[in-house]
């Protein structure tokens, strides 16, 4: 079984995003970039499926700038077999990314797409569901456990108030939630090996996909600031303050 | 112009999130209908019909709709979409599951987690864990969006909308429900609670989390939350998680215990009315957003707090 894992290069999760003063977006110049944390979880799960003998090949794919090759090399160092970059400097909307991935899937024919539930830049939480929709594949989002057997994936999903388990026929799209696994760190020998693994680069234009934006960004602003209040001396002091403020 | 609001419910009770999304729908303008998709929808539909200013309530019943399967909900909504210019869903784990599927089937963008309706085609939503607010103008003919309930006031009741049933779609062929394990709790729901008590990694273990956070929450009649670090470490279940990757809450009072205040946690609670932080590290970033900060080891401070609360 071939598993396709889309990954995204985003601002490192430890870095605080700063809004540009001209309100056109977030300043990413000279900011540390990394693989989106949920994508790491998806790569880890795909590699584990391969280690269990369930998956035969893990293909990582990214849609983004030249530098996204580094992100793909990270996926290769974690254990993916090969990588594909669909190169573009455009910042694509989730629907456009889903259409690009659909084109890649047309060429690659994976039985399972494993991807992060959300990228921590746009926070849209949409590409996986959109991809499943336009492929007319079943979807299993927010996965905390995945079992693949007999042409089906049994997926435990994080839902409000607990867990839901569903079974989807393959091919399917599964999106990873936080507790699915703890991604490994790539070892130095594996980082070296990853440099020799195949990484194909294709221009976005060569796919003939309509990626025209549907949304125009009017402005990007700082959220309203919250200022620090007071320090209290004791628990009793805290309770009396809260009573005065009328919240207790 | 017509707006379809997809109700949030558990096949028995309509959740307040629905009232809040109706407020967002009314800010857009036009007729507002509510769709109740599930099993035994009569009771939920009757509650939805009471929301003031609603034109009609549509109901559709099937086992798969009751299970919330994205494929079933999508087929239903896409079938109804011809009559609507906007499709709004509360940004819950349920809504986030099916709404993008609906958008893609209609070949339109989804605007995620809308916090402000600027005009009929322009909306604001948080990006980068709430460190930036993006305002976008949509050129799509139909606008599909998830709405962050905490950003809107609940619509008033006092209406008496007509209830109309519509046909449920065929069961999805490729997705099957296996089971659902919902933890029954006497505590208020995290997203709707007036008071939230959250614990962080400082708890050190699941036992300690239960011993420290839960009694305090019960004393205050509060819901229990946790930081991502505490969830990652296995001290608390994932549905307790408050933050960018978990739930966004905005209670009257938020009490953060042993939580340092990582960006991603602040994204989920900084709109709370009053924030209390208890942390032994005086430099913890949580103090920068706290109205009342107590620099103390929670091990001493929480028992004292329990006593002071009486």
Interface residues (C-beta under 8 A of the other chain):
Chain A: X11 X13 X16 X17 X18 X19 X26 X38 X93 X94 X95 X98 X118 X120 X121 X122 X123 X124 X125 X126 X127 X128 X129 X130 X131 X132 X133 X134 X137 X138 X139 X140 X141 X142 X144 X154 X158 X159 X160 X161 X162 X163 X164 X165 X166 X167 X168 X169 X172 X177 X178 X179 X182 X214 X215 X216 X217 X218 X219 X220 X221 X222 X223 X226 X228 X229 X230 X231 X232 X233 X234 X235 X236 X237 X238 X239 X241 X242 X245 X247 X248
Chain B: X67 X68 X69 X70 X71 X74 X92 X93 X94 X96 X97 X98 X99 X100 X101 X102 X103 X104 X105 X107 X108 X109 X110 X111 X112 X113 X118 X122 X126 X127 X128 X129 X130 X131 X132 X133 X134 X135 X136 X137 X138 X139 X140 X172 X173 X174 X175 X176 X177 X178 X179 X180 X181 X182 X183 X189 X191 X195 X220 X228 X231 X232 X238 X239 X241 X244 X245 X252 X253 X263 X264 X270 X273 X274 X275 X276 X287 X288 X289 X290 X291 X292 X293 X294 X295 X296 X301 X302 X304 X305 X307 X308 X309
